[in-house]
Amino acid sequence: MNEKLIENICREVYKGYPELRGKRPRVQRFNLERNGLPNASPKFLLIFQGHATTATNKRLPYLVRVVVSAQGKILKMSMSR
């Protein structure tokens, strides 16, 4: 995946999750097969890892997963705690 596309995607993620600003994602190829047929359009999965601080001052790790097309369009963004 192109470095410029990754930078653009990062900017969009930072808008929704400003505490991730400056963090670099892990980039993986995202293969999804349906009914045994390979997916025709390539997709990529970007995983950002962050930590939030709770009211009791404990660190809570979380992940932000972003599925993007090969052209850099964000298809899905989700957060896990």
Beta strands, then each sheet from edge to edge (+ up, - down):
strand 1: 26-30
strand 2: 43-53
strand 3: 59-69
strand 4: 74-80
sheet 1: 1+ 2- 3+ 4-
end
